[in-house]
Amino acid sequence: MYLKLSNDLVLPAGEIVGVFDFDNCTTGRRTLPLLERAQREGRLDASPGELPRSFILLCGEGGWRVVLSPVTSATLRRRIAGEE
């Protein structure tokens, strides 16, 4: 199963560790350092020119990474559950 984030970005659902609201988590004492570390280590993927509304933490064969998405976390959760 795959999760569609945008017209050109699809993620394997089996690698998804969590889906998070970007605005709420960027002020968190645990998530902000995670995002900073992902950026420092080149593990942060973002769609150019789009405002991030959520981020997805993935862990797969290539290690962990963070993907920023213009889609809300609520919408992504519905897509994962098969409701959309």
N, CA, C and O atoms as a CHARMM CRD file, in Angstrom:
* protein
*
  336
    1    1 MET  N      0.84000  -1.17900   0.00000 PROA 1      0.00000
    2    1 MET  CA     0.00000   0.00000   0.00000 PROA 1      0.00000
    3    1 MET  C      0.88400   1.24100   0.00000 PROA 1      0.00000
    4    1 MET  O      1.97100   1.24200   0.57700 PROA 1      0.00000
    5    2 TYR  N      0.40900   2.28600  -0.64800 PROA 2      0.00000
    6    2 TYR  CA     1.15600   3.52800  -0.75700 PROA 2      0.00000
    7    2 TYR  C      0.29100   4.70000  -0.30800 PROA 2      0.00000
    8    2 TYR  O     -0.93700   4.64800  -0.37700 PROA 2      0.00000
    9    3 LEU  N      0.95000   5.75100   0.15000 PROA 3      0.00000
   10    3 LEU  CA     0.27200   6.97200   0.57400 PROA 3      0.00000
   11    3 LEU  C      0.64500   8.08000  -0.40100 PROA 3      0.00000
   12    3 LEU  O      1.82200   8.39500  -0.57300 PROA 3      0.00000
   13    4 LYS  N     -0.36700   8.67000  -1.03900 PROA 4      0.00000
   14    4 LYS  CA    -0.13000   9.75300  -1.98900 PROA 4      0.00000
   15    4 LYS  C     -0.10200  11.08600  -1.26200 PROA 4      0.00000
   16    4 LYS  O     -1.07200  11.47200  -0.61000 PROA 4      0.00000
   17    5 LEU  N      1.02800  11.78900  -1.38200 PROA 5      0.00000
   18    5 LEU  CA     1.17200  13.09800  -0.74100 PROA 5      0.00000
   19    5 LEU  C      0.86700  14.23400  -1.69700 PROA 5      0.00000
   20    5 LEU  O      0.33000  15.26600  -1.29600 PROA 5      0.00000
   21    6 SER  N      1.20900  14.04500  -2.95800 PROA 6      0.00000
   22    6 SER  CA     0.95700  15.05700  -3.97100 PROA 6      0.00000
   23    6 SER  C      0.98400  14.36200  -5.32500 PROA 6      0.00000
   24    6 SER  O      1.11700  13.14000  -5.39900 PROA 6      0.00000
   25    7 ASN  N      0.85800  15.13400  -6.38800 PROA 7      0.00000
   26    7 ASN  CA     0.84300  14.54100  -7.72700 PROA 7      0.00000
   27    7 ASN  C      2.12900  13.80400  -8.06900 PROA 7      0.00000
   28    7 ASN  O      2.11600  12.85700  -8.85500 PROA 7      0.00000
   29    8 ASP  N      3.22800  14.23200  -7.48600 PROA 8      0.00000
   30    8 ASP  CA     4.50200  13.61300  -7.83900 PROA 8      0.00000
   31    8 ASP  C      5.19900  12.90900  -6.66900 PROA 8      0.00000
   32    8 ASP  O      6.36800  12.54400  -6.78700 PROA 8      0.00000
   33    9 LEU  N      4.50900  12.71400  -5.55400 PROA 9      0.00000
   34    9 LEU  CA     5.14500  12.07900  -4.40200 PROA 9      0.00000
   35    9 LEU  C      4.22900  11.03600  -3.76500 PROA 9      0.00000
   36    9 LEU  O      3.13000  11.34000  -3.30300 PROA 9      0.00000
   37   10 VAL  N      4.72200   9.79800  -3.75700 PROA 10     0.00000
   38   10 VAL  CA     4.00900   8.67100  -3.17400 PROA 10     0.00000
   39   10 VAL  C      4.97800   7.95100  -2.24500 PROA 10     0.00000
   40   10 VAL  O      6.13200   7.72100  -2.60600 PROA 10     0.00000
   41   11 LEU  N      4.51000   7.59200  -1.04400 PROA 11     0.00000
   42   11 LEU  CA     5.35800   6.92400  -0.04800 PROA 11     0.00000
   43   11 LEU  C      4.83600   5.52500   0.24700 PROA 11     0.00000
   44   11 LEU  O      3.62600   5.30000   0.24300 PROA 11     0.00000
   45   12 PRO  N      5.74800   4.57500   0.50600 PROA 12     0.00000
   46   12 PRO  CA     5.29600   3.24300   0.92100 PROA 12     0.00000
   47   12 PRO  C      4.71500   3.30700   2.32900 PROA 12     0.00000
   48   12 PRO  O      5.40100   3.72500   3.26100 PROA 12     0.00000
   49   13 ALA  N      3.46900   2.90000   2.49200 PROA 13     0.00000
   50   13 ALA  CA     2.78400   3.00000   3.78300 PROA 13     0.00000
   51   13 ALA  C      3.47300   2.17000   4.86000 PROA 13     0.00000
   52   13 ALA  O      3.40800   2.52400   6.03700 PROA 13     0.00000
   53   14 GLY  N      4.12000   1.09100   4.49300 PROA 14     0.00000
   54   14 GLY  CA     4.78700   0.23200   5.46300 PROA 14     0.00000
   55   14 GLY  C      5.98700   0.87400   6.13600 PROA 14     0.00000
   56   14 GLY  O      6.43500   0.39400   7.17800 PROA 14     0.00000
   57   15 GLU  N      6.51500   1.94200   5.56800 PROA 15     0.00000
   58   15 GLU  CA     7.67100   2.63900   6.14100 PROA 15     0.00000
   59   15 GLU  C      7.26600   3.79300   7.05000 PROA 15     0.00000
   60   15 GLU  O      8.12300   4.39000   7.70100 PROA 15     0.00000
   61   16 ILE  N      5.98100   4.11700   7.10600 PROA 16     0.00000
   62   16 ILE  CA     5.51000   5.26900   7.88000 PROA 16     0.00000
   63   16 ILE  C      5.50500   4.93800   9.36900 PROA 16     0.00000
   64   16 ILE  O      4.86000   3.98600   9.80800 PROA 16     0.00000
   65   17 VAL  N      6.23100   5.73600  10.12600 PROA 17     0.00000
   66   17 VAL  CA     6.27100   5.60000  11.57900 PROA 17     0.00000
   67   17 VAL  C      5.21700   6.50100  12.21000 PROA 17     0.00000
   68   17 VAL  O      4.56700   6.12000  13.18400 PROA 17     0.00000
   69   18 GLY  N      5.04900   7.70200  11.65100 PROA 18     0.00000
   70   18 GLY  CA     4.07200   8.63000  12.19800 PROA 18     0.00000
   71   18 GLY  C      3.77900   9.77800  11.25800 PROA 18     0.00000
   72   18 GLY  O      4.59900  10.13100  10.41000 PROA 18     0.00000
   73   19 VAL  N      2.59600  10.35900  11.41900 PROA 19     0.00000
   74   19 VAL  CA     2.15900  11.53100  10.66700 PROA 19     0.00000
   75   19 VAL  C      1.86300  12.61100  11.69800 PROA 19     0.00000
   76   19 VAL  O      1.11400  12.38500  12.64800 PROA 19     0.00000
   77   20 PHE  N      2.45800  13.78600  11.50500 PROA 20     0.00000
   78   20 PHE  CA     2.38800  14.83100  12.51400 PROA 20     0.00000
   79   20 PHE  C      1.95300  16.16400  11.91900 PROA 20     0.00000
   80   20 PHE  O      2.28600  16.47800  10.77600 PROA 20     0.00000
   81   21 ASP  N      1.21000  16.94600  12.69300 PROA 21     0.00000
   82   21 ASP  CA     0.82400  18.29100  12.31300 PROA 21     0.00000
   83   21 ASP  C      2.04900  19.19600  12.41900 PROA 21     0.00000
   84   21 ASP  O      2.67600  19.27400  13.47500 PROA 21     0.00000
   85   22 PHE  N      2.38400  19.86900  11.34300 PROA 22     0.00000
   86   22 PHE  CA     3.61600  20.66500  11.29600 PROA 22     0.00000
   87   22 PHE  C      3.59100  21.81900  12.29300 PROA 22     0.00000
   88   22 PHE  O      4.57400  22.03500  13.00100 PROA 22     0.00000
   89   23 ASP  N      2.49100  22.56400  12.36300 PROA 23     0.00000
   90   23 ASP  CA     2.41900  23.73400  13.24500 PROA 23     0.00000
   91   23 ASP  C      2.52900  23.34900  14.71500 PROA 23     0.00000
   92   23 ASP  O      3.22800  24.01600  15.47800 PROA 23     0.00000
   93   24 ASN  N      1.85300  22.28800  15.11600 PROA 24     0.00000
   94   24 ASN  CA     1.88400  21.88000  16.51800 PROA 24     0.00000
   95   24 ASN  C      3.21500  21.26800  16.92600 PROA 24     0.00000
   96   24 ASN  O      3.64600  21.41900  18.06900 PROA 24     0.00000
   97   25 CYS  N      3.86300  20.58300  16.00400 PROA 25     0.00000
   98   25 CYS  CA     5.08000  19.85000  16.36400 PROA 25     0.00000
   99   25 CYS  C      6.36400  20.66300  16.24500 PROA 25     0.00000
  100   25 CYS  O      7.37700  20.29400  16.83900 PROA 25     0.00000
  101   26 THR  N      6.34400  21.74600  15.50100 PROA 26     0.00000
  102   26 THR  CA     7.58300  22.51100  15.35000 PROA 26     0.00000
  103   26 THR  C      7.94800  23.27200  16.61000 PROA 26     0.00000
  104   26 THR  O      9.05000  23.81400  16.70300 PROA 26     0.00000
  105   27 THR  N      7.06000  23.32400  17.57000 PROA 27     0.00000
  106   27 THR  CA     7.38300  23.97700  18.84000 PROA 27     0.00000
  107   27 THR  C      7.66400  22.95600  19.93800 PROA 27     0.00000
  108   27 THR  O      8.01300  23.33200  21.05700 PROA 27     0.00000
  109   28 GLY  N      7.51900  21.68900  19.63300 PROA 28     0.00000
  110   28 GLY  CA     7.72300  20.64100  20.63400 PROA 28     0.00000
  111   28 GLY  C      9.18300  20.45700  20.98700 PROA 28     0.00000
  112   28 GLY  O     10.06300  20.63800  20.14500 PROA 28     0.00000
  113   29 ARG  N      9.44000  20.09800  22.22800 PROA 29     0.00000
  114   29 ARG  CA    10.83300  19.96200  22.67000 PROA 29     0.00000
  115   29 ARG  C     11.49000  18.69100  22.12400 PROA 29     0.00000
  116   29 ARG  O     12.71400  18.56400  22.17500 PROA 29     0.00000
  117   30 ARG  N     10.70500  17.76000  21.60700 PROA 30     0.00000
  118   30 ARG  CA    11.27800  16.55600  21.01400 PROA 30     0.00000
  119   30 ARG  C     11.23700  16.59000  19.49200 PROA 30     0.00000
  120   30 ARG  O     12.16800  16.12700  18.83200 PROA 30     0.00000
  121   31 THR  N     10.17200  17.13200  18.93900 PROA 31     0.00000
  122   31 THR  CA    10.04500  17.11200  17.48300 PROA 31     0.00000
  123   31 THR  C     10.88500  18.18000  16.79400 PROA 31     0.00000
  124   31 THR  O     11.39600  17.94000  15.70000 PROA 31     0.00000
  125   32 LEU  N     11.04100  19.33600  17.39600 PROA 32     0.00000
  126   32 LEU  CA    11.87000  20.37300  16.78100 PROA 32     0.00000
  127   32 LEU  C     13.31300  19.89800  16.62200 PROA 32     0.00000
  128   32 LEU  O     13.88400  20.07800  15.54600 PROA 32     0.00000
  129   33 PRO  N     13.93300  19.29600  17.65100 PROA 33     0.00000
  130   33 PRO  CA    15.29000  18.76800  17.44700 PROA 33     0.00000
  131   33 PRO  C     15.34800  17.67100  16.37500 PROA 33     0.00000
  132   33 PRO  O     16.34500  17.55900  15.66200 PROA 33     0.00000
  133   34 LEU  N     14.29800  16.87000  16.25700 PROA 34     0.00000
  134   34 LEU  CA    14.25100  15.84300  15.22400 PROA 34     0.00000
  135   34 LEU  C     14.27000  16.47600  13.83900 PROA 34     0.00000
  136   34 LEU  O     15.00900  16.03400  12.95900 PROA 34     0.00000
  137   35 LEU  N     13.45800  17.50800  13.64600 PROA 35     0.00000
  138   35 LEU  CA    13.42500  18.19200  12.35500 PROA 35     0.00000
  139   35 LEU  C     14.76000  18.87400  12.04700 PROA 35     0.00000
  140   35 LEU  O     15.22900  18.84300  10.90900 PROA 35     0.00000
  141   36 GLU  N     15.36500  19.48500  13.05800 PROA 36     0.00000
  142   36 GLU  CA    16.66700  20.12600  12.86800 PROA 36     0.00000
  143   36 GLU  C     17.73700  19.10100  12.49800 PROA 36     0.00000
  144   36 GLU  O     18.55800  19.34200  11.61400 PROA 36     0.00000
  145   37 ARG  N     17.72100  17.96200  13.18000 PROA 37     0.00000
  146   37 ARG  CA    18.68800  16.89800  12.89100 PROA 37     0.00000
  147   37 ARG  C     18.48500  16.34000  11.48000 PROA 37     0.00000
  148   37 ARG  O     19.45200  16.09700  10.75800 PROA 37     0.00000
  149   38 ALA  N     17.22900  16.13900  11.09600 PROA 38     0.00000
  150   38 ALA  CA    16.92600  15.63800   9.75200 PROA 38     0.00000
  151   38 ALA  C     17.46500  16.60200   8.69600 PROA 38     0.00000
  152   38 ALA  O     18.01900  16.17000   7.68500 PROA 38     0.00000
  153   39 GLN  N     17.30700  17.87900   8.92100 PROA 39     0.00000
  154   39 GLN  CA    17.81200  18.87300   7.97000 PROA 39     0.00000
  155   39 GLN  C     19.33700  18.85700   7.92300 PROA 39     0.00000
  156   39 GLN  O     19.92500  18.87400   6.84200 PROA 39     0.00000
  157   40 ARG  N     19.97200  18.82500   9.08000 PROA 40     0.00000
  158   40 ARG  CA    21.43800  18.79700   9.16000 PROA 40     0.00000
  159   40 ARG  C     22.02800  17.59000   8.43700 PROA 40     0.00000
  160   40 ARG  O     23.04000  17.70300   7.74500 PROA 40     0.00000
  161   41 GLU  N     21.38300  16.43000   8.60600 PROA 41     0.00000
  162   41 GLU  CA    21.90200  15.17900   8.06500 PROA 41     0.00000
  163   41 GLU  C     21.42200  14.88700   6.64000 PROA 41     0.00000
  164   41 GLU  O     21.73800  13.83400   6.08500 PROA 41     0.00000
  165   42 GLY  N     20.67200  15.79800   6.05400 PROA 42     0.00000
  166   42 GLY  CA    20.18300  15.58800   4.70100 PROA 42     0.00000
  167   42 GLY  C     19.08300  14.54800   4.60600 PROA 42     0.00000
  168   42 GLY  O     18.91400  13.91100   3.56600 PROA 42     0.00000
  169   43 ARG  N     18.33300  14.37300   5.68700 PROA 43     0.00000
  170   43 ARG  CA    17.24800  13.39400   5.72700 PROA 43     0.00000
  171   43 ARG  C     15.87100  14.05800   5.65500 PROA 43     0.00000
  172   43 ARG  O     14.85900  13.43000   5.96700 PROA 43     0.00000
  173   44 LEU  N     15.83900  15.30900   5.24900 PROA 44     0.00000
  174   44 LEU  CA    14.59000  16.06600   5.18500 PROA 44     0.00000
  175   44 LEU  C     14.23400  16.30800   3.72500 PROA 44     0.00000
  176   44 LEU  O     15.01400  16.90300   2.98100 PROA 44     0.00000
  177   45 ASP  N     13.05800  15.84800   3.31600 PROA 45     0.00000
  178   45 ASP  CA    12.56600  16.05000   1.95300 PROA 45     0.00000
  179   45 ASP  C     11.39200  17.00600   2.00100 PROA 45     0.00000
  180   45 ASP  O     10.47300  16.83500   2.80200 PROA 45     0.00000
  181   46 ALA  N     11.42400  18.01200   1.14300 PROA 46     0.00000
  182   46 ALA  CA    10.34200  18.99800   1.11000 PROA 46     0.00000
  183   46 ALA  C      9.97100  19.29400  -0.33600 PROA 46     0.00000
  184   46 ALA  O     10.82600  19.26100  -1.22100 PROA 46     0.00000
  185   47 SER  N      8.70400  19.58000  -0.57300 PROA 47     0.00000
  186   47 SER  CA     8.24100  19.99900  -1.89200 PROA 47     0.00000
  187   47 SER  C      8.56200  21.47700  -2.04000 PROA 47     0.00000
  188   47 SER  O      8.09400  22.29400  -1.24700 PROA 47     0.00000
  189   48 PRO  N      9.35600  21.83000  -3.04600 PROA 48     0.00000
  190   48 PRO  CA     9.72300  23.23600  -3.20500 PROA 48     0.00000
  191   48 PRO  C      8.51600  24.11100  -3.51500 PROA 48     0.00000
  192   48 PRO  O      7.66700  23.75300  -4.33200 PROA 48     0.00000
  193   49 GLY  N      8.45100  25.24700  -2.86100 PROA 49     0.00000
  194   49 GLY  CA     7.39400  26.22000  -3.11700 PROA 49     0.00000
  195   49 GLY  C      6.06300  25.92500  -2.45900 PROA 49     0.00000
  196   49 GLY  O      5.09600  26.65500  -2.67700 PROA 49     0.00000
  197   50 GLU  N      5.99000  24.87800  -1.66100 PROA 50     0.00000
  198   50 GLU  CA     4.72800  24.55200  -0.99900 PROA 50     0.00000
  199   50 GLU  C      4.88300  24.68500   0.51200 PROA 50     0.00000
  200   50 GLU  O      5.87800  24.24400   1.08600 PROA 50     0.00000
  201   51 LEU  N      3.90400  25.28900   1.13800 PROA 51     0.00000
  202   51 LEU  CA     3.91300  25.47800   2.58100 PROA 51     0.00000
  203   51 LEU  C      3.63100  24.14200   3.27500 PROA 51     0.00000
  204   51 LEU  O      2.59600  23.53100   3.00700 PROA 51     0.00000
  205   52 PRO  N      4.51500  23.67100   4.15500 PROA 52     0.00000
  206   52 PRO  CA     4.26500  22.38600   4.82100 PROA 52     0.00000
  207   52 PRO  C      3.15400  22.49400   5.86500 PROA 52     0.00000
  208   52 PRO  O      3.12300  23.42700   6.66700 PROA 52     0.00000
  209   53 ARG  N      2.24400  21.51900   5.83600 PROA 53     0.00000
  210   53 ARG  CA     1.15600  21.47500   6.81200 PROA 53     0.00000
  211   53 ARG  C      1.28300  20.25300   7.70600 PROA 53     0.00000
  212   53 ARG  O      0.63700  20.16500   8.75000 PROA 53     0.00000
  213   54 SER  N      2.12600  19.30700   7.28600 PROA 54     0.00000
  214   54 SER  CA     2.35000  18.10900   8.08600 PROA 54     0.00000
  215   54 SER  C      3.73300  17.55700   7.75700 PROA 54     0.00000
  216   54 SER  O      4.36300  17.96500   6.78100 PROA 54     0.00000
  217   55 PHE  N      4.19200  16.62700   8.58600 PROA 55     0.00000
  218   55 PHE  CA     5.40300  15.90100   8.21900 PROA 55     0.00000
  219   55 PHE  C      5.23300  14.43900   8.57900 PROA 55     0.00000
  220   55 PHE  O      4.51000  14.07600   9.50700 PROA 55     0.00000
  221   56 ILE  N      5.92500  13.61400   7.80900 PROA 56     0.00000
  222   56 ILE  CA     5.81600  12.17200   7.93800 PROA 56     0.00000
  223   56 ILE  C      7.19900  11.63500   8.29100 PROA 56     0.00000
  224   56 ILE  O      8.18400  11.94400   7.62000 PROA 56     0.00000
  225   57 LEU  N      7.26100  10.83600   9.34100 PROA 57     0.00000
  226   57 LEU  CA     8.50900  10.18000   9.73900 PROA 57     0.00000
  227   57 LEU  C      8.49000   8.78400   9.14300 PROA 57     0.00000
  228   57 LEU  O      7.55600   8.01400   9.36600 PROA 57     0.00000
  229   58 LEU  N      9.53400   8.46300   8.37900 PROA 58     0.00000
  230   58 LEU  CA     9.64400   7.17000   7.70900 PROA 58     0.00000
  231   58 LEU  C     10.87300   6.43000   8.19300 PROA 58     0.00000
  232   58 LEU  O     11.88200   7.04300   8.54200 PROA 58     0.00000
  233   59 CYS  N     10.78700   5.13000   8.21400 PROA 59     0.00000
  234   59 CYS  CA    11.94000   4.30000   8.53100 PROA 59     0.00000
  235   59 CYS  C     11.89000   3.09200   7.60200 PROA 59     0.00000
  236   59 CYS  O     10.95300   2.29500   7.63900 PROA 59     0.00000
  237   60 GLY  N     12.92100   2.97600   6.76700 PROA 60     0.00000
  238   60 GLY  CA    12.97300   1.88900   5.79500 PROA 60     0.00000
  239   60 GLY  C     14.37100   1.35300   5.66900 PROA 60     0.00000
  240   60 GLY  O     15.20700   1.56000   6.54800 PROA 60     0.00000
  241   61 GLU  N     14.63200   0.66000   4.57400 PROA 61     0.00000
  242   61 GLU  CA    15.94200   0.06000   4.35200 PROA 61     0.00000
  243   61 GLU  C     17.06100   1.09300   4.32000 PROA 61     0.00000
  244   61 GLU  O     18.17600   0.80800   4.75700 PROA 61     0.00000
  245   62 GLY  N     16.78400   2.27200   3.81600 PROA 62     0.00000
  246   62 GLY  CA    17.79100   3.32000   3.73000 PROA 62     0.00000
  247   62 GLY  C     17.94200   4.12100   5.00600 PROA 62     0.00000
  248   62 GLY  O     18.65200   5.12700   5.01300 PROA 62     0.00000
  249   63 GLY  N     17.30400   3.71100   6.07700 PROA 63     0.00000
  250   63 GLY  CA    17.34000   4.45400   7.33500 PROA 63     0.00000
  251   63 GLY  C     16.10100   5.30900   7.48800 PROA 63     0.00000
  252   63 GLY  O     15.09800   5.08400   6.81000 PROA 63     0.00000
  253   64 TRP  N     16.16200   6.28500   8.37100 PROA 64     0.00000
  254   64 TRP  CA    15.01000   7.13100   8.64100 PROA 64     0.00000
  255   64 TRP  C     15.10900   8.41900   7.83400 PROA 64     0.00000
  256   64 TRP  O     16.19300   8.84700   7.43800 PROA 64     0.00000
  257   65 ARG  N     13.94500   9.02400   7.60200 PROA 65     0.00000
  258   65 ARG  CA    13.88600  10.32600   6.94400 PROA 65     0.00000
  259   65 ARG  C     12.56800  11.00600   7.28700 PROA 65     0.00000
  260   65 ARG  O     11.62800  10.37300   7.76800 PROA 65     0.00000
  261   66 VAL  N     12.52200  12.28700   7.03400 PROA 66     0.00000
  262   66 VAL  CA    11.33100  13.09200   7.29200 PROA 66     0.00000
  263   66 VAL  C     10.90600  13.72400   5.97100 PROA 66     0.00000
  264   66 VAL  O     11.73100  14.26700   5.23600 PROA 66     0.00000
  265   67 VAL  N      9.61300  13.64700   5.67900 PROA 67     0.00000
  266   67 VAL  CA     9.06400  14.24000   4.46900 PROA 67     0.00000
  267   67 VAL  C      8.03700  15.28800   4.87100 PROA 67     0.00000
  268   67 VAL  O      7.09400  14.99000   5.60400 PROA 67     0.00000
  269   68 LEU  N      8.21800  16.51400   4.39200 PROA 68     0.00000
  270   68 LEU  CA     7.24800  17.58200   4.63700 PROA 68     0.00000
  271   68 LEU  C      6.17900  17.50300   3.56800 PROA 68     0.00000
  272   68 LEU  O      6.47200  17.22200   2.40500 PROA 68     0.00000
  273   69 SER  N      4.92900  17.75000   3.96100 PROA 69     0.00000
  274   69 SER  CA     3.82000  17.63200   3.02500 PROA 69     0.00000
  275   69 SER  C      2.89600  18.84500   3.11500 PROA 69     0.00000
  276   69 SER  O      2.67600  19.37800   4.20300 PROA 69     0.00000
  277   70 PRO  N      2.35100  19.28500   1.97100 PROA 70     0.00000
  278   70 PRO  CA     1.38000  20.37500   1.97700 PROA 70     0.00000
  279   70 PRO  C     -0.01900  19.89700   2.37100 PROA 70     0.00000
  280   70 PRO  O     -0.93600  20.70800   2.50600 PROA 70     0.00000
  281   71 VAL  N     -0.18500  18.58500   2.55700 PROA 71     0.00000
  282   71 VAL  CA    -1.47600  17.99900   2.92700 PROA 71     0.00000
  283   71 VAL  C     -1.56100  17.93500   4.45000 PROA 71     0.00000
  284   71 VAL  O     -0.56600  17.63700   5.11100 PROA 71     0.00000
  285   72 THR  N     -2.73600  18.21000   5.01300 PROA 72     0.00000
  286   72 THR  CA    -2.88300  18.19300   6.47000 PROA 72     0.00000
  287   72 THR  C     -2.71700  16.78100   7.02600 PROA 72     0.00000
  288   72 THR  O     -2.94100  15.79100   6.33000 PROA 72     0.00000
  289   73 SER  N     -2.32100  16.71300   8.28600 PROA 73     0.00000
  290   73 SER  CA    -2.14500  15.41500   8.93800 PROA 73     0.00000
  291   73 SER  C     -3.47100  14.66000   9.02600 PROA 73     0.00000
  292   73 SER  O     -3.48700  13.43400   8.91800 PROA 73     0.00000
  293   74 ALA  N     -4.57100  15.36600   9.21900 PROA 74     0.00000
  294   74 ALA  CA    -5.88800  14.72000   9.29500 PROA 74     0.00000
  295   74 ALA  C     -6.23200  14.04500   7.96300 PROA 74     0.00000
  296   74 ALA  O     -6.73400  12.92200   7.94900 PROA 74     0.00000
  297   75 THR  N     -5.96700  14.71600   6.86400 PROA 75     0.00000
  298   75 THR  CA    -6.23500  14.13700   5.54800 PROA 75     0.00000
  299   75 THR  C     -5.35500  12.92800   5.29800 PROA 75     0.00000
  300   75 THR  O     -5.82300  11.91700   4.77300 PROA 75     0.00000
  301   76 LEU  N     -4.08100  13.01800   5.66700 PROA 76     0.00000
  302   76 LEU  CA    -3.17900  11.88300   5.48400 PROA 76     0.00000
  303   76 LEU  C     -3.61400  10.69000   6.31800 PROA 76     0.00000
  304   76 LEU  O     -3.53900   9.55200   5.85700 PROA 76     0.00000
  305   77 ARG  N     -4.06400  10.93700   7.53400 PROA 77     0.00000
  306   77 ARG  CA    -4.54200   9.82800   8.39100 PROA 77     0.00000
  307   77 ARG  C     -5.77000   9.15400   7.76700 PROA 77     0.00000
  308   77 ARG  O     -5.90100   7.93100   7.82000 PROA 77     0.00000
  309   78 ARG  N     -6.66500   9.95000   7.17900 PROA 78     0.00000
  310   78 ARG  CA    -7.83400   9.37300   6.50200 PROA 78     0.00000
  311   78 ARG  C     -7.41000   8.53200   5.30100 PROA 78     0.00000
  312   78 ARG  O     -7.97400   7.46600   5.05300 PROA 78     0.00000
  313   79 ARG  N     -6.41600   9.01500   4.55900 PROA 79     0.00000
  314   79 ARG  CA    -5.93200   8.26000   3.41000 PROA 79     0.00000
  315   79 ARG  C     -5.31100   6.93000   3.84800 PROA 79     0.00000
  316   79 ARG  O     -5.51600   5.90200   3.20200 PROA 79     0.00000
  317   80 ILE  N     -4.56700   6.95500   4.92600 PROA 80     0.00000
  318   80 ILE  CA    -3.95600   5.71800   5.43900 PROA 80     0.00000
  319   80 ILE  C     -5.03700   4.73800   5.87000 PROA 80     0.00000
  320   80 ILE  O     -4.91600   3.53400   5.64400 PROA 80     0.00000
  321   81 ALA  N     -6.09600   5.25400   6.49200 PROA 81     0.00000
  322   81 ALA  CA    -7.18300   4.40000   6.95900 PROA 81     0.00000
  323   81 ALA  C     -8.07900   3.92300   5.81800 PROA 81     0.00000
  324   81 ALA  O     -8.96100   3.09000   6.02600 PROA 81     0.00000
  325   82 GLY  N     -7.85400   4.44900   4.61100 PROA 82     0.00000
  326   82 GLY  CA    -8.64500   4.04200   3.46700 PROA 82     0.00000
  327   82 GLY  C     -9.97200   4.73600   3.35000 PROA 82     0.00000
  328   82 GLY  O    -10.85200   4.27300   2.62400 PROA 82     0.00000
  329   83 GLU  N    -10.13800   5.84300   4.05200 PROA 83     0.00000
  330   83 GLU  CA   -11.39700   6.58000   4.02500 PROA 83     0.00000
  331   83 GLU  C    -11.45800   7.60900   2.90700 PROA 83     0.00000
  332   83 GLU  O    -12.50300   8.21800   2.67800 PROA 83     0.00000
  333   84 GLU  N    -10.34900   7.80500   2.21500 PROA 84     0.00000
  334   84 GLU  CA   -10.33000   8.83500   1.17100 PROA 84     0.00000
  335   84 GLU  C     -9.76500   8.28700  -0.09300 PROA 84     0.00000
  336   84 GLU  O     -9.66800   9.00600  -1.08800 PROA 84     0.00000
